[in-house]
Structure formats: C-alpha cells, structure tokens
C-alpha cells in the first residue's frame, strides 16, 4: 500500500468515482438518500474537489496495485490540520488503512508545526466516532451547520493533540 497526493484532473476523477460509491454506502444509515446525493454534489463532485484544491485542501489516495482503497482530504488551518474527509471502501475496512492515514497526517502536522488534527463527524455515525475515540481523539464540541437545501450537519467536533 502507498499514499500519494491527488494531482491533476485524472486523479480527481478517479477519486470522485470512489467517493460516490463510498458516500452512498457509508452515510445512508444516518442521512437520507437525498441528503447524501446533495452532499456528494456539494462536497465531492469534480467541481467541488477542484475548488477545494484551489483553497488549500490536499487530497491523498491510499492505493494498492493502482486500486484506490481509501482517500482523505485535509486543510491546514492556523495551528491545526482539518481532516475534512476520510473514507475507506467497505471491502477494505479493518485492514489498518485509517491508522496508516492517521500516521501520515501526524507526520504532516510535525513537518508543518501543527499541534492538532480536528474533524467533524455526524453525531449518529457511531462507528466512526468509536474509531476516532480509539485513536485518542476527544469530543471538543457539538455543531449544527446549515449546508443548504434544508439539510443540516449535526456533528461532533473531535480533536487529536499531536505529540
């Protein structure tokens, strides 16, 4: 397995294809299918990802033999690293990909003198919350954000201090 940064339109298109699959599978237990489709277009379409890259986001693919197993997106914000997205295709969960990606992000933080990784996670996404807690993230706050079209994100903000 290797981690490499998304560069160029071809990488974005490959990642967006994976995003559509994994978001539909991973989010429908706590979001309506309509909200999932809206969020895919708003946050993970080719246009959305291209725009995010122009605003300081970086996306990374975890691949094996040219196949995308997982991807994550981050953005440095002040002294913290915002973990915007981390998705693993269902058939590749439980193989240590989150740990691999988290170690990579911690190294990014050390290189950039950032002291915290933080993220937002839907309060009903029990599995993801359990994974983050197991990796020493702490719940720092709660947040309800209007994302448009009558949809809201009802999230925990979780943080991990980098040592």
C-alpha positions as CSV (number, residue, x, y, z in Angstrom):
1,X,0.0,0.0,0.0
2,X,1.1,3.5,-0.7
3,X,-0.2,7.0,0.0
4,X,0.1,9.6,-2.7
5,X,-1.3,13.1,-3.2
6,X,-4.0,13.7,-5.7
7,X,-2.6,15.8,-8.6
8,X,-4.4,16.6,-11.7
9,X,-7.8,16.0,-13.3
10,X,-7.4,12.3,-13.8
11,X,-6.7,11.7,-10.1
12,X,-9.7,13.8,-9.1
13,X,-12.0,11.9,-11.5
14,X,-10.8,8.5,-10.1
15,X,-11.3,9.7,-6.5
16,X,-14.7,11.2,-7.2
17,X,-15.8,7.9,-8.6
18,X,-14.8,6.2,-5.4
19,X,-16.4,9.0,-3.3
20,X,-19.8,8.4,-5.0
21,X,-19.6,4.7,-4.1
22,X,-18.3,5.0,-0.5
23,X,-20.5,8.0,0.4
24,X,-23.7,6.2,-0.7
25,X,-22.7,3.1,1.4
26,X,-21.3,4.9,4.4
27,X,-23.7,7.7,5.0
28,X,-27.2,6.4,4.4
29,X,-27.6,4.9,7.9
30,X,-27.8,8.4,9.4
31,X,-28.6,10.6,6.4
32,X,-31.5,10.4,3.9
33,X,-30.5,9.3,0.4
34,X,-31.5,12.8,-0.8
35,X,-29.1,14.4,1.6
36,X,-26.3,12.0,0.7
37,X,-26.7,12.9,-3.0
38,X,-26.8,16.6,-2.2
39,X,-23.6,16.3,-0.1
40,X,-21.8,14.3,-2.9
41,X,-22.5,17.1,-5.4
42,X,-21.7,19.9,-2.9
43,X,-18.6,18.4,-1.4
44,X,-17.2,15.5,-3.6
45,X,-18.1,16.3,-7.2
46,X,-15.3,17.0,-9.6
47,X,-16.1,20.7,-9.4
48,X,-16.2,20.8,-5.6
49,X,-12.9,18.9,-5.2
50,X,-11.2,21.1,-7.8
51,X,-12.3,24.2,-5.9
52,X,-11.2,22.8,-2.6
53,X,-7.7,22.1,-4.0
54,X,-7.5,25.8,-5.1
55,X,-8.3,26.8,-1.5
56,X,-5.5,24.9,0.3
57,X,-7.1,21.5,0.6
58,X,-4.9,18.5,-0.1
59,X,-6.3,15.1,-1.0
60,X,-4.4,11.8,-0.7
61,X,-5.2,8.3,-2.1
62,X,-4.3,5.1,-0.3
63,X,-3.7,2.7,-3.2
64,X,-2.6,-0.9,-3.8
65,X,-1.6,-2.1,-7.2
66,X,-3.2,1.0,-8.7
67,X,-6.5,0.5,-7.0
68,X,-7.9,3.2,-4.7
69,X,-8.7,1.6,-1.3
70,X,-9.3,4.8,0.6
71,X,-8.9,8.6,0.4
72,X,-8.6,11.5,2.7
73,X,-8.7,15.3,2.5
74,X,-7.0,17.8,4.8
75,X,-6.5,21.5,5.1
76,X,-4.1,23.4,7.4
77,X,-6.0,26.0,9.4
78,X,-3.8,28.1,11.7
79,X,-2.0,25.8,14.1
80,X,-4.4,22.9,13.3
81,X,-5.0,20.4,10.5
82,X,-8.6,20.0,9.5
83,X,-9.4,16.4,8.5
84,X,-12.2,17.1,6.1
85,X,-12.8,13.6,4.7
86,X,-11.5,10.1,5.4
87,X,-13.3,7.3,3.5
88,X,-12.4,3.7,3.1
89,X,-14.2,1.4,0.7
90,X,-16.3,-1.2,2.6
91,X,-14.3,-4.2,1.3
92,X,-11.0,-2.6,2.6
93,X,-12.1,-1.7,6.2
94,X,-10.4,-3.3,9.1
95,X,-7.1,-3.5,7.3
96,X,-5.3,-0.7,9.1
97,X,-5.9,2.0,6.5
98,X,-7.1,4.6,8.9
99,X,-4.1,4.0,11.1
100,X,-1.8,4.3,8.1
101,X,-3.5,7.6,7.0
102,X,-3.5,9.0,10.6
103,X,0.2,8.3,10.9
104,X,0.7,10.1,7.6
105,X,-1.3,13.1,8.9
106,X,0.5,13.3,12.1
107,X,3.8,13.4,10.2
108,X,2.3,16.2,8.1
109,X,1.5,18.1,11.3
110,X,5.0,17.7,12.6
111,X,6.5,18.9,9.4
112,X,4.2,22.0,9.4
113,X,4.4,22.6,13.1
114,X,0.7,22.0,13.6
115,X,-0.4,20.8,17.1
116,X,-3.8,19.3,16.5
117,X,-5.9,17.3,14.0
118,X,-9.5,18.1,14.1
119,X,-12.6,16.9,12.3
120,X,-16.4,17.0,12.3
121,X,-18.4,13.7,12.4
122,X,-22.1,13.2,12.3
123,X,-23.3,12.5,15.9
124,X,-25.2,9.5,14.6
125,X,-22.2,7.9,12.9
126,X,-21.5,5.7,15.9
127,X,-18.9,3.5,14.1
128,X,-16.7,6.4,13.0
129,X,-16.9,8.0,16.5
130,X,-15.8,4.8,18.1
131,X,-12.8,4.6,15.7
132,X,-11.8,8.2,16.4
133,X,-12.1,7.7,20.2
134,X,-10.0,4.5,19.9
135,X,-7.3,6.6,18.2
136,X,-7.3,9.1,21.1
137,X,-9.5,11.8,19.5
138,X,-11.6,13.7,22.1
139,X,-15.0,15.3,21.6
140,X,-14.4,19.0,21.9
141,X,-17.7,20.5,20.9
142,X,-21.0,20.0,19.1
143,X,-22.1,21.9,16.0
144,X,-25.2,22.1,13.8
145,X,-24.4,23.6,10.4
146,X,-26.9,24.5,7.7
147,X,-25.4,23.1,4.4
148,X,-28.3,24.4,2.2
149,X,-31.4,23.0,0.6
150,X,-33.0,22.4,4.0
151,X,-30.2,20.0,5.1
152,X,-28.1,20.3,8.3
153,X,-25.0,18.6,9.6
154,X,-25.4,17.7,13.2
155,X,-21.8,17.0,14.2
156,X,-19.3,16.5,17.0
157,X,-16.0,18.3,16.6
158,X,-13.3,16.0,17.6
159,X,-9.6,16.7,18.2
160,X,-6.3,14.9,18.5
161,X,-3.3,16.6,20.0
162,X,-0.1,15.9,18.2
163,X,2.8,15.0,20.4
